[in-house]
Amino acid sequence: MADETIGIVGAGIVGLATAREIALRRPGTRVVVMEKEPEVAVHQTGHNSGVVHAGIYYAPGSLKADLCVRGVSILREYCQDRGLPYEEIGKLVVAVRPDELGRMENLYERARNNHVPELRKISREEIKELEPHVGGIAALHSPRTAITDYPAIAREFAKDIEASGGEVKLGFPVTSITNVPGGIEVASGQERVRVDRLILCAGLHSDAVAKLAQDKKAPKIIPFRGEYMLLRPDRTHLVRGLIYPVPDPRYPFLGVHFTPRVDGSVEVGPNAVLALAREGYKLGRISLKDLAGLAAYPGSWRMAAQHWRTGIKEYRGSLSASAFMKDAKLYVPGVGVADVVRGGAGVRAQALDPDGTLVDDFRIHQVGRITAVRNAPSPAATASMAIAEHIVEAVFGASSAN
């Protein structure tokens, strides 16, 4: 129906990309984005490291793999068209121990299956040619991996929505979602918005908002805070591109790495510690409601039983700069505690199944006229425009995404 009203809950980059895609693909459709904050891109998008992932890590055939690879190409084109930052500074995934070489080889095969462009294996000597200050015995080099400014992209998406006749409704925390004859009523206190279809892109609150829509309880969102150090300005020359470790396949986190930003700064991190609040960007931020929800969920205890040793190690790095930098020094040996200052932090919305499994792939549920994005961690920002295409196809049919 060309005269439909489509609601989107959440003005992060995935919600805005989806609203924009609907507005462009279905002229005449009214699109309303509902966001609890006074501006867009406040949470995961606004605390993103800015990396445009090439698709190295993700299981071939998964949504992450397919949508990341597709998303890179259309995001690059969008940034070029709009004059937004997009710098292909390249990435090294560095092995520092012989026991990592097998995992690096597996990663290389996975990346080849995902058609990551121009990826190659390089030696210790070639590492030094690209990154003179980086240690390691071998690496994968991805020259097309880029950095960008995701909050700026999100703001541009919001402009596109409004230019197409849509609305980005800020300061609208959703308190109820009710099926009514022929549609859905979304409420924020006494204010009501009636829509024909609804798409939930609520990030850190995706399980809570999905519950309002009568979706199933699982998976539950577990917030992980990722903390960063910043290289002092006189030490940023030690890193030219992105420097990553070979990841541990047991976890959906990539480990502490070095990330140049488009503003010229260089981040070191993040770690991954359980946050004590969904919006727990600071160590002392505690939400008793969020903690009670974690304690009541069986998956939380099963996850803790599996990964408590890793959790203790991550918390040690959170409390001690020396412990934080211990792993980082394996990759850039010349960098120590004196070369960094405390930076910012982000919170990752990580979905957790009842059996304690950390959900790796994107997960999207359909509940009648409601589509709920239940897990969209990294590389969701990279893949945001492709995720939007995928949702449009799921909601409206394949012809709408061509």
KEMIPA-8370 format. One record per residue (C-alpha): residue number from 1; residue in one letter; x, y, z. Coordinates in nm, 3 decimals. Each point is the difference from the previous one (the first is absolute). Layout:
<site NUM, A, <X, Y, Z>> ...
END
This chain:
<site 1, M, <0.000, 0.000, 0.000>> <site 2, A, <0.157, 0.326, -0.109>> <site 3, D, <-0.185, 0.198, 0.269>> <site 4, E, <0.116, -0.214, 0.293>> <site 5, T, <0.157, 0.141, 0.312>> <site 6, I, <0.308, -0.193, 0.113>> <site 7, G, <0.141, 0.052, 0.348>> <site 8, I, <0.359, -0.063, 0.102>> <site 9, V, <0.101, -0.007, 0.366>> <site 10, G, <0.361, 0.112, 0.046>> <site 11, A, <0.206, 0.273, -0.169>> <site 12, G, <0.331, -0.177, 0.000>> <site 13, I, <0.167, -0.066, -0.332>> <site 14, V, <-0.195, -0.321, -0.071>> <site 15, G, <-0.339, 0.156, 0.074>> <site 16, L, <0.076, 0.311, -0.204>> <site 17, A, <0.140, -0.201, -0.292>> <site 18, T, <-0.315, -0.212, 0.000>> <site 19, A, <-0.230, 0.302, 0.010>> <site 20, R, <0.196, 0.162, -0.281>> <site 21, E, <-0.016, -0.315, -0.212>> <site 22, I, <-0.378, -0.021, 0.039>> <site 23, A, <-0.044, 0.367, -0.085>> <site 24, L, <0.210, -0.036, -0.315>> <site 25, R, <-0.140, -0.334, -0.117>> <site 26, R, <-0.368, 0.067, 0.070>> <site 27, P, <-0.095, 0.354, -0.103>> <site 28, G, <-0.318, 0.114, 0.169>> <site 29, T, <0.066, -0.204, 0.312>> <site 30, R, <0.012, 0.208, 0.318>> <site 31, V, <0.296, -0.095, 0.218>> <site 32, V, <0.018, 0.094, 0.369>> <site 33, V, <0.314, -0.070, 0.205>> <site 34, M, <-0.059, 0.005, 0.377>> <site 35, E, <0.302, 0.061, 0.225>> <site 36, K, <0.013, 0.049, 0.376>> <site 37, E, <0.307, 0.226, -0.007>> <site 38, P, <0.004, 0.370, -0.099>> <site 39, E, <0.225, -0.073, -0.299>> <site 40, V, <0.089, -0.288, -0.230>> <site 41, A, <0.291, -0.244, 0.035>> <site 42, V, <0.045, 0.047, 0.375>> <site 43, H, <0.081, -0.356, 0.105>> <site 44, Q, <0.182, -0.277, -0.193>> <site 45, T, <0.029, 0.209, -0.318>> <site 46, G, <0.134, 0.299, 0.193>> <site 47, H, <0.258, -0.209, 0.186>> <site 48, N, <0.119, -0.195, -0.303>> <site 49, S, <0.371, -0.026, -0.082>> <site 50, G, <-0.067, 0.098, -0.362>> <site 51, V, <0.141, -0.313, -0.167>> <site 52, V, <-0.152, -0.111, -0.331>> <site 53, H, <0.053, -0.376, 0.015>> <site 54, A, <0.088, -0.189, -0.319>> <site 55, G, <-0.162, -0.332, 0.100>> <site 56, I, <0.301, -0.196, 0.126>> <site 57, Y, <-0.146, -0.152, 0.314>> <site 58, Y, <-0.348, -0.123, -0.079>> <site 59, A, <-0.120, -0.353, -0.075>> <site 60, P, <-0.058, -0.035, -0.378>> <site 61, G, <-0.369, -0.003, -0.079>> <site 62, S, <-0.095, 0.177, 0.323>> <site 63, L, <-0.195, 0.325, -0.005>> <site 64, K, <0.306, 0.175, 0.143>> <site 65, A, <0.220, -0.118, -0.287>> <site 66, D, <-0.246, 0.070, -0.279>> <site 67, L, <-0.125, 0.335, 0.129>> <site 68, C, <0.342, 0.128, 0.104>> <site 69, V, <0.152, -0.060, -0.344>> <site 70, R, <-0.302, 0.154, -0.172>> <site 71, G, <-0.014, 0.283, 0.253>> <site 72, V, <0.360, 0.109, -0.055>> <site 73, S, <-0.053, 0.073, -0.368>> <site 74, I, <-0.316, 0.205, 0.041>> <site 75, L, <0.129, 0.182, 0.308>> <site 76, R, <0.318, 0.098, -0.185>> <site 77, E, <-0.203, 0.136, -0.290>> <site 78, Y, <-0.234, 0.189, 0.233>> <site 79, C, <0.290, 0.165, 0.184>> <site 80, Q, <0.164, 0.100, -0.326>> <site 81, D, <-0.325, 0.147, -0.134>> <site 82, R, <-0.062, 0.200, 0.319>> <site 83, G, <0.355, 0.109, 0.070>> <site 84, L, <0.015, -0.197, 0.325>> <site 85, P, <0.330, -0.137, 0.136>> <site 86, Y, <0.102, -0.338, -0.143>> <site 87, E, <0.369, -0.089, 0.021>> <site 88, E, <0.135, -0.339, -0.109>> <site 89, I, <0.293, -0.013, 0.243>> <site 90, G, <0.022, -0.381, 0.000>> <site 91, K, <0.012, -0.259, 0.277>> <site 92, L, <0.255, -0.251, 0.127>> <site 93, V, <-0.127, -0.304, 0.191>> <site 94, V, <0.322, -0.094, 0.178>> <site 95, A, <0.114, -0.335, 0.139>> <site 96, V, <0.253, 0.045, 0.281>> <site 97, R, <0.035, -0.369, 0.102>> <site 98, P, <0.047, -0.319, -0.202>> <site 99, D, <-0.319, -0.151, 0.145>> <site 100, E, <-0.199, 0.278, -0.169>> <site 101, L, <0.111, -0.091, -0.352>> <site 102, G, <-0.260, -0.274, -0.042>> <site 103, R, <-0.279, 0.235, 0.103>> <site 104, M, <0.137, 0.266, -0.233>> <site 105, E, <-0.005, -0.250, -0.288>> <site 106, N, <-0.362, -0.089, 0.080>> <site 107, L, <-0.083, 0.370, 0.005>> <site 108, Y, <0.165, 0.045, -0.339>> <site 109, E, <-0.210, -0.279, -0.152>> <site 110, R, <-0.314, 0.143, 0.152>> <site 111, A, <0.080, 0.345, -0.139>> <site 112, R, <0.067, -0.145, -0.345>> <site 113, N, <-0.339, -0.171, 0.008>> <site 114, N, <-0.151, 0.337, 0.087>> <site 115, H, <0.176, 0.162, -0.300>> <site 116, V, <0.191, 0.252, 0.209>> <site 117, P, <0.184, 0.209, -0.262>> <site 118, E, <0.379, -0.008, -0.034>> <site 119, L, <0.059, -0.190, 0.325>> <site 120, R, <0.342, -0.166, 0.023>> <site 121, K, <0.224, -0.180, 0.247>> <site 122, I, <0.321, 0.184, 0.082>> <site 123, S, <0.325, -0.080, 0.179>> <site 124, R, <0.174, 0.163, 0.296>> <site 125, E, <0.210, 0.204, -0.243>> <site 126, E, <-0.304, 0.120, -0.194>> <site 127, I, <-0.168, 0.102, 0.327>> <site 128, K, <0.296, 0.228, 0.068>> <site 129, E, <-0.027, 0.156, -0.346>> <site 130, L, <-0.363, 0.095, 0.065>> <site 131, E, <0.022, 0.067, 0.374>> <site 132, P, <0.358, 0.056, 0.117>> <site 133, H, <-0.095, 0.004, 0.370>> <site 134, V, <-0.221, -0.310, 0.000>> <site 135, G, <0.119, -0.336, 0.128>> <site 136, G, <-0.120, -0.342, -0.113>> <site 137, I, <0.113, -0.308, -0.189>> <site 138, A, <-0.260, 0.011, -0.281>> <site 139, A, <-0.317, 0.186, -0.089>> <site 140, L, <-0.294, 0.038, -0.232>> <site 141, H, <-0.008, 0.330, -0.185>> <site 142, S, <-0.335, 0.146, -0.105>> <site 143, P, <0.083, 0.320, -0.189>> <site 144, R, <-0.364, 0.092, -0.067>> <site 145, T, <-0.109, 0.011, 0.365>> <site 146, A, <-0.101, 0.358, 0.075>> <site 147, I, <-0.098, 0.248, 0.269>> <site 148, T, <-0.291, 0.243, -0.005>> <site 149, D, <-0.223, 0.216, 0.222>> <site 150, Y, <-0.317, -0.198, 0.078>> <site 151, P, <-0.181, 0.273, 0.198>> <site 152, A, <0.045, 0.232, -0.301>> <site 153, I, <-0.141, -0.270, -0.229>> <site 154, A, <-0.296, -0.048, 0.235>> <site 155, R, <-0.073, 0.373, -0.003>> <site 156, E, <0.012, -0.004, -0.379>> <site 157, F, <-0.246, -0.292, -0.006>> <site 158, A, <-0.235, 0.205, 0.220>> <site 159, K, <0.018, 0.289, -0.248>> <site 160, D, <-0.086, -0.239, -0.283>> <site 161, I, <-0.304, -0.127, 0.191>> <site 162, E, <-0.131, 0.348, 0.063>> <site 163, A, <0.072, 0.106, -0.359>> <site 164, S, <-0.217, -0.293, -0.114>> <site 165, G, <-0.292, 0.122, 0.213>> <site 166, G, <0.072, -0.224, 0.299>> <site 167, E, <0.032, 0.098, 0.363>> <site 168, V, <0.266, -0.063, 0.263>> <site 169, K, <-0.190, 0.033, 0.326>> <site 170, L, <0.248, 0.067, 0.282>> <site 171, G, <-0.068, -0.013, 0.371>> <site 172, F, <-0.251, -0.282, -0.051>> <site 173, P, <0.078, -0.292, 0.237>> <site 174, V, <-0.232, -0.284, -0.096>> <site 175, T, <-0.208, -0.117, 0.297>> <site 176, S, <-0.253, -0.228, -0.173>> <site 177, I, <-0.064, -0.172, -0.332>> <site 178, T, <-0.358, -0.109, -0.066>> <site 179, N, <-0.157, -0.183, -0.292>> <site 180, V, <-0.313, 0.185, -0.112>> <site 181, P, <-0.236, -0.075, -0.292>> <site 182, G, <0.203, 0.032, -0.321>> <site 183, G, <0.319, 0.120, 0.166>> <site 184, I, <0.212, 0.067, 0.308>> <site 185, E, <-0.013, 0.276, 0.259>> <site 186, V, <0.331, 0.112, 0.148>> <site 187, A, <-0.018, 0.208, 0.316>> <site 188, S, <0.237, 0.220, 0.193>> <site 189, G, <-0.192, 0.091, 0.314>> <site 190, Q, <-0.320, 0.164, -0.120>> <site 191, E, <0.128, 0.065, -0.354>> <site 192, R, <-0.103, -0.251, -0.268>> <site 193, V, <0.125, -0.080, -0.350>> <site 194, R, <-0.201, -0.237, -0.219>> <site 195, V, <0.190, -0.197, -0.265>> <site 196, D, <-0.080, -0.279, -0.243>> <site 197, R, <0.326, -0.185, 0.061>> <site 198, L, <0.270, 0.037, 0.261>> <site 199, I, <0.375, -0.076, -0.006>> <site 200, L, <0.191, -0.017, 0.327>> <site 201, C, <0.366, 0.106, -0.007>> <site 202, A, <0.041, 0.078, 0.368>> <site 203, G, <0.361, -0.114, 0.052>> <site 204, L, <0.081, -0.019, 0.370>> <site 205, H, <-0.371, -0.021, 0.077>> <site 206, S, <-0.099, -0.233, -0.284>> <site 207, D, <-0.119, -0.283, 0.225>> <site 208, A, <-0.201, 0.235, 0.224>> <site 209, V, <-0.170, 0.170, -0.296>> <site 210, A, <-0.061, -0.338, -0.168>> <site 211, K, <-0.172, -0.113, 0.321>> <site 212, L, <-0.244, 0.291, -0.039>> <site 213, A, <-0.079, -0.142, -0.346>> <site 214, Q, <-0.069, -0.349, 0.143>> <site 215, D, <0.313, -0.151, -0.155>> <site 216, K, <0.161, -0.294, 0.180>> <site 217, K, <0.229, 0.070, 0.295>> <site 218, A, <0.322, -0.141, -0.147>> <site 219, P, <0.253, 0.110, -0.088>> <site 220, K, <0.068, 0.244, 0.281>> <site 221, I, <0.231, 0.297, -0.041>> <site 222, I, <0.310, -0.011, 0.218>> <site 223, P, <0.186, 0.334, 0.003>> <site 224, F, <0.378, -0.018, -0.033>> <site 225, R, <0.196, 0.317, 0.056>> <site 226, G, <0.301, 0.049, -0.223>> <site 227, E, <0.256, 0.244, 0.139>> <site 228, Y, <0.271, 0.177, -0.199>> <site 229, M, <0.336, 0.159, 0.059>> <site 230, L, <0.120, 0.279, -0.228>> <site 231, L, <0.355, 0.031, -0.126>> <site 232, R, <0.151, 0.334, 0.096>> <site 233, P, <0.018, 0.231, -0.303>> <site 234, D, <0.380, -0.025, -0.019>> <site 235, R, <-0.026, -0.381, -0.024>> <site 236, T, <-0.269, -0.040, -0.267>> <site 237, H, <0.271, -0.028, -0.267>> <site 238, L, <0.076, -0.350, 0.129>> <site 239, V, <-0.313, -0.135, -0.170>> <site 240, R, <-0.086, 0.057, -0.366>> <site 241, G, <-0.300, -0.229, -0.048>> <site 242, L, <-0.224, -0.231, 0.200>> <site 243, I, <0.186, -0.260, 0.209>> <site 244, Y, <-0.206, -0.297, 0.122>> <site 245, P, <0.082, -0.327, 0.178>> <site 246, V, <-0.101, -0.341, -0.132>> <site 247, P, <-0.340, -0.039, 0.173>> <site 248, D, <-0.099, -0.282, 0.231>> <site 249, P, <-0.282, -0.185, -0.182>> <site 250, R, <-0.175, -0.074, 0.333>> <site 251, Y, <-0.102, 0.365, 0.036>> <site 252, P, <-0.177, 0.253, -0.225>> <site 253, F, <0.252, 0.268, 0.108>> <site 254, L, <0.312, 0.084, -0.199>> <site 255, G, <0.242, 0.076, 0.284>> <site 256, V, <0.198, 0.315, 0.080>> <site 257, H, <0.117, 0.172, -0.317>> <site 258, F, <0.135, 0.332, -0.132>> <site 259, T, <-0.248, 0.217, -0.187>> <site 260, P, <0.090, 0.327, -0.173>> <site 261, R, <-0.302, 0.233, -0.015>> <site 262, V, <-0.097, 0.247, -0.270>> <site 263, D, <0.082, 0.286, 0.242>> <site 264, G, <0.365, -0.115, 0.017>> <site 265, S, <-0.017, -0.159, 0.344>> <site 266, V, <0.088, -0.367, 0.061>> <site 267, E, <-0.203, -0.219, 0.235>> <site 268, V, <0.131, -0.308, 0.178>> <site 269, G, <-0.270, -0.249, 0.099>> <site 270, P, <-0.263, -0.093, 0.072>> <site 271, N, <-0.013, -0.252, 0.277>> <site 272, A, <-0.335, -0.169, 0.067>> <site 273, V, <-0.137, 0.015, 0.354>> <site 274, L, <-0.354, -0.069, 0.112>> <site 275, A, <-0.168, 0.340, 0.043>> <site 276, L, <-0.216, 0.048, 0.309>> <site 277, A, <-0.252, 0.202, -0.199>> <site 278, R, <-0.117, -0.009, -0.361>> <site 279, E, <0.130, 0.352, -0.042>> <site 280, G, <0.294, -0.055, 0.234>> <site 281, Y, <0.262, 0.203, -0.180>> <site 282, K, <0.173, 0.081, 0.330>> <site 283, L, <0.137, -0.254, 0.245>> <site 284, G, <-0.218, 0.128, 0.286>> <site 285, R, <-0.329, 0.000, -0.191>> <site 286, I, <-0.231, -0.263, 0.153>> <site 287, S, <-0.361, -0.085, -0.081>> <site 288, L, <-0.168, -0.225, 0.256>> <site 289, K, <-0.275, -0.073, -0.252>> <site 290, D, <0.250, -0.115, -0.263>> <site 291, L, <0.193, -0.208, 0.255>> <site 292, A, <-0.320, -0.167, 0.119>> <site 293, G, <-0.084, -0.088, -0.360>> <site 294, L, <0.343, -0.157, -0.048>> <site 295, A, <-0.025, -0.198, 0.323>> <site 296, A, <-0.344, -0.137, -0.092>> <site 297, Y, <0.110, -0.126, -0.342>> <site 298, P, <0.136, -0.358, -0.003>> <site 299, G, <0.237, 0.076, -0.285>> <site 300, S, <0.189, 0.254, 0.211>> <site 301, W, <0.110, -0.264, 0.252>> <site 302, R, <0.085, -0.253, -0.271>> <site 303, M, <0.212, 0.263, -0.179>> <site 304, A, <0.176, 0.085, 0.326>> <site 305, A, <0.077, -0.366, 0.067>> <site 306, Q, <0.163, -0.031, -0.342>> <site 307, H, <0.193, 0.328, -0.015>> <site 308, W, <0.071, 0.118, 0.357>> <site 309, R, <0.378, -0.022, -0.040>> <site 310, T, <-0.008, 0.224, -0.306>> <site 311, G, <-0.232, 0.237, 0.185>> <site 312, I, <0.246, 0.041, 0.287>> <site 313, K, <0.283, 0.071, -0.245>> <site 314, E, <-0.208, 0.266, -0.178>> <site 315, Y, <-0.095, 0.170, 0.328>> <site 316, R, <0.365, 0.007, 0.102>> <site 317, G, <0.073, 0.201, -0.314>> <site 318, S, <-0.290, 0.229, 0.080>> <site 319, L, <0.145, 0.088, 0.340>> <site 320, S, <0.371, 0.010, -0.092>> <site 321, A, <0.156, 0.183, -0.295>> <site 322, S, <0.304, -0.228, 0.026>> <site 323, A, <-0.216, -0.309, -0.033>> <site 324, F, <-0.195, 0.159, -0.286>> <site 325, M, <0.318, 0.077, -0.193>> <site 326, K, <0.161, -0.340, 0.060>> <site 327, D, <-0.166, -0.157, -0.304>> <site 328, A, <0.024, 0.316, -0.210>> <site 329, K, <0.380, 0.003, 0.039>> <site 330, L, <0.020, -0.337, -0.174>> <site 331, Y, <-0.102, 0.173, -0.323>> <site 332, V, <0.172, 0.338, 0.035>> <site 333, P, <0.289, -0.071, 0.240>> <site 334, G, <0.103, 0.363, 0.022>> <site 335, V, <-0.326, 0.106, 0.162>> <site 336, G, <-0.037, -0.002, 0.378>> <site 337, V, <-0.210, 0.147, 0.276>> <site 338, A, <0.180, 0.335, -0.027>> <site 339, D, <-0.108, 0.030, -0.365>> <site 340, V, <-0.376, -0.017, 0.059>> <site 341, V, <-0.279, 0.178, 0.183>> <site 342, R, <-0.345, -0.129, 0.086>> <site 343, G, <-0.241, 0.044, -0.287>> <site 344, G, <-0.371, -0.055, -0.037>> <site 345, A, <-0.214, -0.311, 0.018>> <site 346, G, <-0.284, -0.160, -0.189>> <site 347, V, <-0.255, -0.263, 0.094>> <site 348, R, <-0.064, -0.292, -0.233>> <site 349, A, <-0.349, -0.150, -0.009>> <site 350, Q, <0.089, -0.369, -0.002>> <site 351, A, <-0.285, -0.248, -0.031>> <site 352, L, <0.015, -0.309, 0.222>> <site 353, D, <-0.200, -0.320, -0.045>> <site 354, P, <-0.146, -0.186, 0.302>> <site 355, D, <0.271, -0.269, -0.023>> <site 356, G, <0.272, 0.263, 0.060>> <site 357, T, <0.108, 0.027, -0.364>> <site 358, L, <0.107, 0.345, -0.117>> <site 359, V, <-0.197, 0.053, -0.322>> <site 360, D, <0.244, 0.065, -0.281>> <site 361, D, <-0.211, 0.070, -0.308>> <site 362, F, <-0.253, 0.272, -0.062>> <site 363, R, <-0.342, -0.116, 0.117>> <site 364, I, <-0.330, 0.142, -0.124>> <site 365, H, <-0.346, -0.117, 0.112>> <site 366, Q, <-0.337, 0.044, -0.166>> <site 367, V, <-0.309, 0.038, 0.222>> <site 368, G, <-0.300, 0.066, -0.222>> <site 369, R, <0.033, 0.356, -0.128>> <site 370, I, <0.302, 0.062, 0.221>> <site 371, T, <0.363, -0.068, -0.093>> <site 372, A, <0.243, -0.012, 0.293>> <site 373, V, <0.377, 0.028, -0.041>> <site 374, R, <0.110, -0.202, 0.304>> <site 375, N, <0.378, -0.018, -0.055>> <site 376, A, <0.199, 0.245, -0.208>> <site 377, P, <0.351, 0.044, 0.145>> <site 378, S, <0.311, 0.077, -0.204>> <site 379, P, <0.017, 0.011, -0.302>> <site 380, A, <-0.353, 0.145, 0.007>> <site 381, A, <0.121, 0.355, -0.067>> <site 382, T, <0.202, -0.117, -0.302>> <site 383, A, <-0.295, -0.210, -0.119>> <site 384, S, <-0.272, 0.250, 0.091>> <site 385, M, <-0.110, 0.081, -0.356>> <site 386, A, <0.001, -0.369, -0.095>> <site 387, I, <-0.191, -0.089, 0.318>> <site 388, A, <-0.255, 0.260, -0.107>> <site 389, E, <-0.035, -0.168, -0.340>> <site 390, H, <-0.039, -0.338, 0.170>> <site 391, I, <-0.275, 0.130, 0.230>> <site 392, V, <-0.186, 0.168, -0.285>> <site 393, E, <0.004, -0.328, -0.191>> <site 394, A, <-0.122, -0.190, 0.306>> <site 395, V, <-0.281, 0.245, 0.070>> <site 396, F, <-0.116, 0.093, -0.348>> <site 397, G, <0.126, -0.278, -0.226>> <site 398, A, <0.301, -0.042, -0.230>> <site 399, S, <-0.128, 0.248, -0.259>> <site 400, S, <0.040, 0.286, 0.249>> <site 401, A, <0.374, -0.062, 0.046>> <site 402, N, <0.102, -0.008, -0.364>> 
END
